Amino acid sequence: MTDQTHPWHQLAVADYQVDGALECDMVMKGGVTSGVVYPLTVCQLATRYRLRKIGGSSAGAIAAVLAAAAEYRRQTASGDAGDGTGTSVGDGRDESASDASEGFRQLAALPVELGAALEPMFQPLPQTRDLADLFFVATDTTKGWLAKLVSGATQAARLRPLTFLSGVFVALLIALSGFVITQAQFSPLRLGLAMILPLIIGCLLGVLASLVRMLLDGNKVFPTVDFGIADGMTQSEEEPPLTIWLSKKLDLVAGVSNRDRCLTLGDLWGTEALADEEYVGGDGEQPRSRDRAKRAIDLEVMTTNLTTRQAYRLPLDSGDFVFDEGEMLALFPTRVVSTMMHKESALRHPDTGGVLWCFPEPRFLPVVVMARMSLSNPFLITAVPLYAATRNGGPVVRMLFADGGISSNFPMHFFDALLPVRPTFGINLTSADPAQPETLVYRPQATDDIALPRARSFDTVGGFTSAVLNTMQDWSDSKQVMMQGYADRVVEVRLRPEEGGHNLRMSPQMILDLAERGSVAGEELLTFDWAAHRVVRYRVVMARLNDAFSHFQQTWKAEDGALYPGMLSDYGSDLPAGGLLGDGSWRDRDRVATEALISLVGQWQEDSWPALEQNWPQESPEVRMAPH
């Protein structure tokens, strides 16, 4: 396949001027190097849709911020919209920024660019260089297990030669001692033959000792570097590392590289949305009311606070977190950190007593920071440190934010609503189906019965461990995307065992093959039946509302201890105004509304809901209270 016939070339010269009335949202799954699938998927969708809300996790977050940057360039090419600070978008923009299609064209060319620069983006820290060599061997999916075993053993012996030789020496010494004790007559030939097997055993013992030594060294080193081999910044004079490359690429795709600050979330939202923002007091100036419908481009990514064991969506809703300037400068270019520094915090560094800065409110948050906080893959990329005071005036604690995929690797819930107003497409990365090995792109139709989950058998300890970890990480996301009213908007891009994942040594041709698969996935989403989807979604929603309201009615009217009506009339009527309990002025009006709802549910039950008694949705969702 020549460059001229490959989809990347066709999309790199395409015209992305589209009808503004046709919009979509999209969410992309994490997958480290598997993210090379996404650029052409995004570009295919951009030939028909404007991208309104974009989200992702881990590698999907990188694709999300790049897609948002390209869409920003398309929407602001005329110079009519603001740049997020109230100034004209023409201020500091690149000379070519008026070309609305250029951002997506650059996005389409990424697979070719990444084919020669993937591994150098992950430049190991000086403290982790030896560990990185072993990590890259272990994750090289282009080699079989025997080749990786031999290569890993050779690497371990080379990296820890004294430990290796010590193992060999111990084995030979034991064997020699046994030979001397048991042999009455000394013979050089007999001695040489007797040492062959101990020498082999000694080499194996030396390799094992070297591996153990490296693991022990890693146990000491990783905590000092926030648990990552690479931090995304320059450690050598090779190709640009990940964070520097991404920071420059984002500004270039968005057409703002001539500005003195980087691309921010406020840029994407636009001046109309920012004018609607209100902020309350506090170090972080917490947003109080926002009309998300006014945002020109809405961007969200997942991250995970390992210190508190909680998932977070970026941008953060609270102003609780602060950061240390020096630590951020070690992780981001100066231009990015200066964009973040808008307000000094009252909190001080717990160790040095130095100044801490408020984590920026959304309008000043660089989108490259969002991507980096979502991409901190454990043991590959260092976590991002922020600080916060513990509850009730406790001490300031250093907190590590790591890969968003730890908590939600495919956050299809980001832009969901009971009744959607535009399609929200999902791109799901999964393994190839053994029953259909040649079907590498798949999307169910709205009218399909949702099949049982695909079986992935295992017969090794490694397979069992992988199944446990994958289930813990993905079970909720996987269940959601299988449900009727959800599944038909999600396209599966299936990967063979040697493709994607942690394999940083994929060949340029393999990267182009994955990119082409992403293009096919985009074409498949262009056939999406929006009308059929809405009909199915409506029926699923009504079925679940019926269940939820019926339970609500039963609990409200129960006489076995619940007694909600009487309790709400009496409890806390003498409390002062404020909070959800105080004042009591809400009671009468809310009870009237509740009784009206109960009456409506009773009418539904009397009418038997004949339309929903047939074809009850499979794997239907729950309507419940859940954290944002």
Wavefront OBJ file of the C-alpha trace (Angstrom):
o trace
v 0.000 0.000 0.000
v 1.506 3.341 -1.034
v 1.256 6.523 0.946
v -1.053 8.006 -1.694
v -3.637 5.245 -1.274
v -3.478 4.990 2.517
v -6.344 6.706 4.390
v -3.887 8.929 6.278
v -2.828 10.557 3.018
v -6.414 11.063 1.831
v -7.436 12.587 5.163
v -4.282 14.701 5.302
v -5.500 16.617 2.237
v -9.250 16.504 2.927
v -11.544 19.519 3.320
v -13.046 19.633 6.817
v -15.551 22.431 6.250
v -18.843 20.895 7.442
v -22.403 21.926 8.132
v -22.363 23.392 11.646
v -25.820 21.991 12.429
v -24.487 18.407 12.534
v -22.681 17.760 15.818
v -21.450 14.772 17.797
v -19.691 13.895 21.027
v -17.003 11.237 21.312
v -15.216 9.233 24.014
v -12.025 7.214 23.507
v -10.672 4.319 25.542
v -7.205 4.136 27.071
v -4.599 1.772 25.704
v -1.070 3.340 25.724
v 0.351 2.805 22.208
v -2.997 1.489 20.939
v -3.978 5.160 20.791
v -2.410 5.364 17.316
v -5.816 4.077 16.174
v -7.566 7.335 17.038
v -6.276 10.134 14.756
v -7.909 8.815 11.588
v -11.126 7.893 13.439
v -11.385 11.493 14.605
v -10.649 12.809 11.128
v -13.278 10.584 9.515
v -15.924 11.864 11.936
v -14.755 15.444 11.383
v -15.553 15.204 7.677
v -19.257 15.175 8.618
v -19.598 16.321 12.236
v -18.467 19.178 14.374
v -16.994 17.781 17.589
v -18.891 19.279 20.507
v -17.920 17.207 23.568
v -14.753 15.135 23.616
v -13.469 12.836 26.337
v -11.167 9.967 27.051
v -8.849 8.226 29.434
v -5.094 7.610 29.286
v -4.102 7.333 25.587
v -7.701 8.253 24.776
v -7.123 11.507 26.647
v -4.218 12.386 24.346
v -6.437 11.767 21.336
v -9.202 13.816 22.973
v -7.064 16.921 23.545
v -5.620 16.745 20.029
v -9.119 16.384 18.552
v -10.281 19.356 20.643
v -7.332 21.430 19.400
v -8.153 20.623 15.770
v -11.831 21.449 16.297
v -10.851 24.715 18.015
v -8.851 25.711 14.961
v -11.744 24.880 12.661
v -14.259 26.860 14.708
v -12.048 29.899 15.262
v -10.383 30.118 11.862
v -12.593 33.062 10.896
v -11.542 34.998 13.997
v -15.142 35.575 15.094
v -14.889 33.721 18.416
v -12.869 34.645 21.441
v -9.771 32.805 22.605
v -10.869 32.207 26.166
v -9.555 35.412 27.667
v -11.689 37.996 25.921
v -9.072 38.829 23.285
v -9.334 38.247 19.564
v -8.229 34.853 18.356
v -6.073 36.632 15.869
v -3.757 37.802 18.671
v -0.658 35.645 18.561
v -2.144 33.040 16.245
v -0.089 31.344 13.541
v -0.153 32.800 10.066
v -1.814 29.634 8.748
v -4.422 29.547 11.520
v -7.074 30.894 9.156
v -7.044 27.533 7.350
v -9.908 25.780 9.126
v -8.910 22.311 7.885
v -5.227 22.437 8.778
v -5.616 21.134 12.342
v -7.334 17.947 11.220
v -4.872 17.530 8.361
v -2.018 17.570 10.860
v -3.914 15.086 12.988
v -4.247 12.755 9.992
v -0.475 12.804 9.470
v 0.272 11.706 13.051
v 0.498 7.948 12.354
v 3.381 8.535 9.959
v 5.089 10.862 12.430
v 4.680 8.420 15.317
v 6.083 5.549 13.289
v 9.574 6.974 13.708
v 9.271 8.583 17.132
v 7.216 6.386 19.461
v 9.870 4.833 21.695
v 12.034 8.005 22.027
v 9.015 9.800 23.515
v 9.457 7.686 26.646
v 12.974 8.723 27.619
v 13.850 7.053 30.938
v 15.049 9.028 33.909
v 18.718 8.526 34.870
v 17.599 6.565 37.949
v 15.395 4.217 35.915
v 17.451 3.630 32.770
v 18.348 0.046 33.699
v 14.757 -0.730 34.676
v 13.568 0.757 31.375
v 15.762 -1.587 29.363
v 14.184 -4.583 31.058
v 10.667 -3.092 30.808
v 10.959 -2.518 27.060
v 12.136 -6.101 26.530
v 9.260 -7.504 28.615
v 6.623 -5.452 26.757
v 7.943 -6.023 23.234
v 4.991 -7.912 21.754
v 6.810 -8.488 18.461
v 8.859 -11.244 20.170
v 7.711 -14.625 21.420
v 7.952 -15.604 25.068
v 11.156 -17.622 24.553
v 12.896 -14.768 22.728
v 11.801 -12.334 25.453
v 13.011 -14.728 28.140
v 16.445 -15.034 26.556
v 16.652 -11.302 25.878
v 15.487 -10.457 29.415
v 18.014 -12.849 30.953
v 20.801 -11.337 28.849
v 19.727 -7.829 29.836
v 19.568 -8.695 33.531
v 23.042 -10.245 33.434
v 24.428 -7.246 31.554
v 22.796 -4.676 33.840
v 23.815 -6.390 37.088
v 27.079 -8.196 36.128
v 28.476 -8.557 39.638
v 25.268 -10.121 40.905
v 25.200 -12.446 37.912
v 28.817 -13.533 38.379
v 28.212 -14.032 42.091
v 25.438 -16.505 41.304
v 27.667 -18.373 38.874
v 30.544 -18.422 41.357
v 28.387 -19.777 44.192
v 27.048 -22.617 42.018
v 30.547 -23.558 40.796
v 32.022 -23.368 44.277
v 29.388 -25.728 45.662
v 29.909 -28.128 42.757
v 33.694 -28.008 43.103
v 33.491 -28.697 46.819
v 31.304 -31.715 46.165
v 33.700 -32.963 43.486
v 36.694 -32.734 45.810
v 34.866 -34.527 48.616
v 33.468 -37.340 46.500
v 36.338 -37.968 44.044
v 39.278 -40.039 45.241
v 41.346 -39.448 42.110
v 41.717 -35.981 40.507
v 41.356 -35.708 36.722
v 41.103 -32.404 34.735
v 38.787 -34.038 32.204
v 36.558 -35.443 34.919
v 36.551 -32.046 36.649
v 35.623 -30.229 33.436
v 32.758 -32.581 32.686
v 31.539 -32.308 36.263
v 31.446 -28.502 36.023
v 29.281 -28.249 32.872
v 25.946 -28.797 34.574
v 26.832 -26.589 37.596
v 27.926 -23.869 35.157
v 24.515 -23.962 33.474
v 22.801 -23.956 36.846
v 25.085 -21.127 37.944
v 24.109 -19.012 34.932
v 20.436 -19.551 35.702
v 21.049 -18.724 39.338
v 22.984 -15.620 38.303
v 20.154 -14.455 36.042
v 17.603 -15.042 38.799
v 19.771 -13.175 41.293
v 20.162 -10.294 38.819
v 16.400 -10.065 38.294
v 15.759 -10.093 42.039
v 18.411 -7.425 42.501
v 16.761 -5.239 39.848
v 13.353 -5.669 41.485
v 14.816 -4.673 44.839
v 16.499 -1.664 43.231
v 13.195 -0.742 41.603
v 11.478 -0.930 44.967
v 13.897 1.726 46.196
v 13.963 3.887 43.061
v 10.298 4.086 42.033
v 9.061 5.911 45.162
v 11.705 8.613 44.613
v 10.524 9.293 41.039
v 6.751 9.035 41.612
v 6.522 5.494 40.259
v 7.409 5.885 36.615
v 10.291 5.014 34.291
v 9.841 8.237 32.288
v 8.450 11.655 33.203
v 7.780 12.858 29.655
v 10.578 15.439 29.689
v 13.988 15.537 27.998
v 16.577 13.158 29.416
v 18.738 12.899 26.284
v 19.226 14.605 22.953
v 17.046 12.169 21.006
v 13.617 12.917 19.570
v 11.322 15.200 21.642
v 9.907 13.391 24.702
v 6.193 12.878 25.194
v 5.117 15.984 27.126
v 7.244 18.419 25.140
v 6.088 16.854 21.875
v 2.433 16.916 22.917
v 2.609 20.497 24.194
v 4.059 21.746 20.915
v 1.778 19.598 18.797
v -1.348 20.861 20.580
v -0.457 24.496 20.001
v 0.513 23.774 16.405
v -2.715 21.885 15.658
v -4.751 24.643 17.319
v -2.826 27.344 15.451
v -1.702 29.201 18.590
v 2.015 28.399 18.803
v 2.952 32.060 18.385
v 1.222 33.037 21.640
v 3.014 33.556 24.943
v 0.716 30.992 26.625
v -0.468 27.517 25.699
v -3.888 26.233 24.688
v -6.304 26.229 27.640
v -9.744 24.899 28.406
v -11.041 28.469 28.337
v -9.944 28.704 24.710
v -12.053 25.674 23.860
v -15.105 26.921 25.755
v -15.159 30.301 24.036
v -16.132 33.735 25.328
v -19.886 33.071 25.505
v -19.382 30.187 27.937
v -16.813 32.084 29.989
v -19.148 35.050 30.345
v -21.637 32.692 32.004
v -19.093 31.456 34.574
v -19.551 32.486 38.184
v -17.069 31.821 40.951
v -17.352 31.718 44.714
v -14.613 32.440 47.214
v -11.738 30.195 48.207
v -8.213 29.699 47.000
v -9.341 27.848 43.911
v -12.276 30.144 43.055
v -14.748 27.296 42.765
v -17.250 27.512 39.895
v -20.802 27.917 41.145
v -23.047 27.836 38.107
v -22.205 26.888 34.552
v -24.308 26.430 31.461
v -22.409 23.681 29.676
v -24.597 24.068 26.602
v -22.808 27.343 25.872
v -19.376 25.758 25.622
v -18.178 25.681 22.033
v -16.024 22.602 22.763
v -16.357 20.659 26.007
v -13.394 18.517 27.050
v -13.198 16.024 29.921
v -10.667 13.327 30.812
v -10.281 10.829 33.641
v -7.517 10.781 36.225
v -7.038 8.836 39.462
v -5.948 10.183 42.848
v -4.061 7.204 44.220
v -3.497 8.877 47.580
v -7.225 9.094 48.314
v -8.120 6.054 46.122
v -10.635 8.094 44.139
v -11.462 8.759 40.497
v -11.575 12.374 39.315
v -12.808 14.060 36.181
v -10.746 16.890 34.756
v -11.389 19.771 34.928
v -11.758 19.563 38.693
v -14.962 20.917 40.183
v -13.354 21.934 43.477
v -10.621 24.387 44.362
v -9.074 22.074 46.950
v -5.816 21.272 45.155
v -2.579 23.245 44.892
v 0.764 22.587 43.221
v 4.454 23.239 43.642
v 6.013 25.308 40.854
v 9.314 23.401 40.885
v 7.635 20.023 40.590
v 5.508 21.219 37.684
v 8.543 22.645 35.880
v 10.084 19.179 36.063
v 7.026 17.762 34.279
v 5.942 20.524 31.859
v 7.553 23.207 29.685
v 7.908 26.657 31.260
v 5.215 28.083 28.973
v 2.701 25.581 30.360
v 3.549 26.202 34.018
v 3.406 29.986 33.611
v -0.075 29.585 32.118
v -1.122 27.672 35.258
v 0.210 30.200 37.791
v -2.665 32.594 38.399
v -3.155 32.648 42.139
v -0.894 31.958 45.090
v -2.387 29.656 47.716
v -2.578 30.281 51.460
v -1.263 26.740 51.963
v 2.454 26.078 52.238
v 4.636 23.168 51.220
v 4.559 20.559 54.015
v 8.326 19.937 53.843
v 9.934 23.222 52.759
v 7.307 25.759 53.779
v 7.535 27.214 50.268
v 4.805 28.791 48.167
v 2.124 26.581 46.652
v -0.056 27.738 43.781
v -3.766 27.099 43.327
v -4.492 24.459 40.729
v -5.961 26.598 37.943
v -9.666 27.067 37.521
v -10.867 25.563 34.222
v -10.469 28.650 32.040
v -6.716 28.770 32.833
v -6.105 25.002 32.771
v -3.736 23.955 29.936
v -5.185 21.022 28.045
v -1.748 19.370 27.952
v -1.913 19.151 31.765
v -5.251 17.348 31.480
v -3.753 14.809 29.082
v -0.608 14.272 31.160
v -2.576 13.714 34.382
v -4.715 11.115 32.605
v -1.773 9.360 30.946
v 0.399 8.613 34.001
v 0.511 4.882 33.304
v 1.823 3.034 36.390
v 5.552 2.279 36.237
v 5.818 3.694 32.702
v 5.061 7.397 33.215
v 5.483 9.186 36.530
v 2.453 10.337 38.480
v 1.631 14.060 38.751
v 1.870 15.471 42.299
v -0.670 17.923 43.723
v -1.246 18.987 47.319
v -4.356 19.420 49.437
v -5.220 20.007 53.061
v -6.895 17.057 54.741
v -10.363 17.449 56.198
v -11.057 19.489 59.340
v -7.983 21.650 59.066
v -5.519 18.773 58.919
v -2.009 18.879 57.454
v -1.183 19.510 53.800
v -0.635 16.182 52.041
v 1.181 15.404 48.793
v -1.144 13.453 46.473
v -0.246 11.497 43.345
v -2.514 11.586 40.293
v -2.062 8.651 37.929
v -3.618 6.981 34.900
v -7.326 7.655 34.449
v -7.660 4.115 33.144
v -7.082 2.782 36.658
v -10.553 3.975 37.662
v -12.365 4.205 34.304
v -10.573 3.257 31.123
v -13.566 3.903 28.858
v -15.666 6.689 30.433
v -18.749 6.492 28.204
v -20.732 8.036 31.061
v -19.081 11.435 30.516
v -21.653 13.116 28.298
v -24.569 10.785 28.788
v -28.147 11.910 29.373
v -31.454 10.116 29.690
v -32.465 11.432 26.283
v -29.419 12.454 24.208
v -29.546 15.521 21.979
v -26.671 14.401 19.742
v -24.858 11.099 19.178
v -22.060 10.271 21.594
v -19.697 7.943 19.762
v -17.356 5.617 21.602
v -14.202 4.002 20.246
v -13.475 0.850 22.202
v -10.134 -0.942 21.987
v -10.360 -4.675 22.577
v -8.673 -7.923 21.661
v -9.433 -9.802 18.467
v -12.299 -12.263 18.651
v -11.015 -15.863 18.140
v -14.384 -16.751 16.590
v -13.984 -13.956 14.015
v -10.226 -13.342 13.761
v -10.488 -11.349 10.542
v -13.224 -8.997 11.827
v -11.110 -6.217 13.294
v -13.736 -3.444 13.326
v -17.235 -4.111 14.626
v -20.311 -2.114 15.673
v -23.708 -3.623 16.594
v -26.864 -2.131 15.122
v -29.614 -0.473 17.157
v -32.051 -3.279 16.351
v -29.662 -6.081 17.372
v -30.223 -8.161 20.476
v -27.194 -7.551 22.652
v -25.062 -10.694 22.805
v -23.489 -12.208 25.886
v -19.992 -10.946 26.761
v -17.224 -12.483 24.707
v -15.467 -15.388 26.436
v -11.701 -15.008 26.878
v -10.396 -18.312 28.191
v -7.077 -18.692 30.003
v -5.005 -21.649 31.155
v -1.948 -20.008 32.729
v -1.212 -18.081 35.905
v -0.392 -15.039 33.777
v -3.721 -15.317 31.980
v -5.555 -15.663 35.280
v -3.780 -12.597 36.705
v -4.548 -10.592 33.573
v -8.220 -11.600 33.776
v -8.426 -10.471 37.415
v -6.830 -7.090 36.699
v -8.867 -6.451 33.547
v -12.104 -7.324 35.326
v -11.349 -4.967 38.209
v -10.496 -2.175 35.790
v -13.103 -2.547 33.062
v -16.170 -4.420 34.313
v -18.364 -1.339 34.761
v -17.386 0.279 31.456
v -17.743 -3.056 29.633
v -21.228 -3.693 31.019
v -22.419 -0.216 30.072
v -21.353 -0.338 26.449
v -23.183 -3.659 25.947
v -26.605 -2.266 26.877
v -29.342 -1.547 24.368
v -29.527 2.167 23.793
v -25.749 2.357 24.220
v -24.056 -0.399 22.227
v -24.839 0.767 18.696
v -22.909 4.017 19.140
v -19.716 2.201 20.168
v -17.354 0.794 17.545
v -14.853 -1.892 18.519
v -11.341 -1.692 17.136
v -9.863 -5.126 17.706
v -6.149 -5.642 18.180
v -4.024 -8.736 17.731
v -1.745 -9.789 20.622
v 1.354 -8.163 19.129
v -0.365 -4.825 18.488
v -0.631 -1.800 20.765
v -0.581 -1.978 24.542
v 2.811 -1.224 26.082
v 4.665 -2.144 22.898
v 6.741 0.969 22.218
v 8.685 -0.804 19.490
v 5.904 -1.293 16.965
v 7.147 -1.019 13.406
v 6.037 1.957 11.279
v 4.016 -0.449 9.141
v 2.183 -1.857 12.175
v 1.343 1.683 13.298
v -0.015 2.489 9.835
v -2.075 -0.711 9.887
v -3.629 0.260 13.217
v -4.260 3.778 11.954
v -6.042 2.388 8.907
v -8.195 0.283 11.222
v -9.092 3.504 13.017
v -10.118 5.029 9.705
v -12.404 2.066 9.013
v -13.919 2.543 12.491
v -14.636 6.170 11.657
v -16.305 5.187 8.406
v -18.452 2.686 10.317
v -19.607 5.397 12.730
v -20.616 7.560 9.770
v -23.288 4.933 9.013
v -24.798 5.339 12.503
v -28.633 5.416 12.512
v -29.382 8.337 14.820
v -33.171 7.973 14.554
v -33.191 4.248 15.408
v -30.836 4.875 18.305
v -33.126 7.505 19.813
v -36.178 5.239 19.579
v -34.381 2.381 21.342
v -32.878 4.741 23.914
v -36.307 6.253 24.648
v -37.837 2.822 25.294
v -34.959 1.771 27.560
v -35.217 5.009 29.546
v -38.975 4.725 29.995
v -38.649 1.133 31.194
v -36.121 2.103 33.821
v -38.057 5.189 34.925
v -41.059 2.946 35.467
v -39.006 0.677 37.747
v -37.407 3.566 39.630
v -40.680 5.448 40.187
v -42.517 2.277 41.211
v -39.915 1.629 43.909
v -40.137 5.265 44.976
v -43.928 4.978 45.258
v -43.754 1.773 47.294
v -41.269 3.249 49.741
v -43.203 6.513 50.087
v -46.467 4.767 50.895
v -45.025 1.959 53.041
v -46.268 1.637 56.617
v -43.643 -0.794 57.880
v -41.229 1.764 59.250
v -40.392 4.061 56.351
v -43.242 6.565 56.857
v -41.565 9.248 54.757
v -44.538 11.677 54.631
v -44.889 11.956 58.408
v -41.140 12.084 59.030
v -40.635 14.892 56.541
v -43.420 16.892 58.186
v -41.991 16.616 61.699
v -38.228 16.186 61.622
v -36.136 19.309 62.112
v -38.990 21.822 61.784
v -37.322 23.977 64.430
v -33.870 24.002 62.781
v -32.429 27.348 61.617
v -32.398 28.216 57.933
v -29.605 26.823 55.797
v -28.527 23.444 54.489
v -30.826 20.681 53.300
v -32.556 20.229 56.686
v -33.084 23.734 57.972
v -35.919 26.226 57.778
v -38.660 23.848 56.605
v -40.118 26.277 54.086
v -39.599 23.706 51.352
v -41.729 21.004 53.003
v -45.251 21.843 51.860
v -44.316 22.599 48.267
v -42.105 19.548 47.898
v -44.784 17.262 49.359
v -47.297 18.543 46.814
v -44.834 17.782 44.024
v -44.133 14.331 45.458
v -47.825 13.442 45.738
v -48.316 14.514 42.131
v -45.499 12.178 41.095
v -46.996 9.307 43.126
v -50.349 9.884 41.474
v -48.737 9.796 38.041
v -46.985 6.514 38.808
v -50.268 5.047 39.973
v -51.854 6.021 36.667
v -48.993 4.349 34.772
v -49.601 1.136 36.694
v -53.338 1.243 36.080
v -52.680 1.587 32.360
v -50.340 -1.466 32.583
v -47.855 0.161 30.241
v -48.770 -2.217 27.400
v -46.070 -0.877 25.095
v -43.335 -1.843 27.549
v -44.598 -5.251 28.556
v -43.145 -6.669 25.358
v -39.482 -6.695 24.306
v -38.235 -5.581 27.711
v -34.679 -4.236 27.247
v -31.780 -6.562 27.989
v -28.965 -5.416 30.290
v -30.998 -2.312 31.057
v -29.386 0.430 33.175
v -30.281 1.597 36.657
v -31.569 5.043 37.596
v -29.742 5.737 40.857
v -27.767 8.223 42.913
v -24.093 8.221 41.927
v -21.112 10.570 42.343
v -20.313 12.956 39.493
l 1 2 3 4 5 6 7 8 9 10 11 12 13 14 15 16 17 18 19 20 21 22 23 24 25 26 27 28 29 30 31 32 33 34 35 36 37 38 39 40 41 42 43 44 45 46 47 48 49 50 51 52 53 54 55 56 57 58 59 60 61 62 63 64 65 66 67 68 69 70 71 72 73 74 75 76 77 78 79 80 81 82 83 84 85 86 87 88 89 90 91 92 93 94 95 96 97 98 99 100 101 102 103 104 105 106 107 108 109 110 111 112 113 114 115 116 117 118 119 120 121 122 123 124 125 126 127 128 129 130 131 132 133 134 135 136 137 138 139 140 141 142 143 144 145 146 147 148 149 150 151 152 153 154 155 156 157 158 159 160 161 162 163 164 165 166 167 168 169 170 171 172 173 174 175 176 177 178 179 180 181 182 183 184 185 186 187 188 189 190 191 192 193 194 195 196 197 198 199 200 201 202 203 204 205 206 207 208 209 210 211 212 213 214 215 216 217 218 219 220 221 222 223 224 225 226 227 228 229 230 231 232 233 234 235 236 237 238 239 240 241 242 243 244 245 246 247 248 249 250 251 252 253 254 255 256 257 258 259 260 261 262 263 264 265 266 267 268 269 270 271 272 273 274 275 276 277 278 279 280 281 282 283 284 285 286 287 288 289 290 291 292 293 294 295 296 297 298 299 300 301 302 303 304 305 306 307 308 309 310 311 312 313 314 315 316 317 318 319 320 321 322 323 324 325 326 327 328 329 330 331 332 333 334 335 336 337 338 339 340 341 342 343 344 345 346 347 348 349 350 351 352 353 354 355 356 357 358 359 360 361 362 363 364 365 366 367 368 369 370 371 372 373 374 375 376 377 378 379 380 381 382 383 384 385 386 387 388 389 390 391 392 393 394 395 396 397 398 399 400 401 402 403 404 405 406 407 408 409 410 411 412 413 414 415 416 417 418 419 420 421 422 423 424 425 426 427 428 429 430 431 432 433 434 435 436 437 438 439 440 441 442 443 444 445 446 447 448 449 450 451 452 453 454 455 456 457 458 459 460 461 462 463 464 465 466 467 468 469 470 471 472 473 474 475 476 477 478 479 480 481 482 483 484 485 486 487 488 489 490 491 492 493 494 495 496 497 498 499 500 501 502 503 504 505 506 507 508 509 510 511 512 513 514 515 516 517 518 519 520 521 522 523 524 525 526 527 528 529 530 531 532 533 534 535 536 537 538 539 540 541 542 543 544 545 546 547 548 549 550 551 552 553 554 555 556 557 558 559 560 561 562 563 564 565 566 567 568 569 570 571 572 573 574 575 576 577 578 579 580 581 582 583 584 585 586 587 588 589 590 591 592 593 594 595 596 597 598 599 600 601 602 603 604 605 606 607 608 609 610 611 612 613 614 615 616 617 618 619 620 621 622 623 624 625 626 627 628
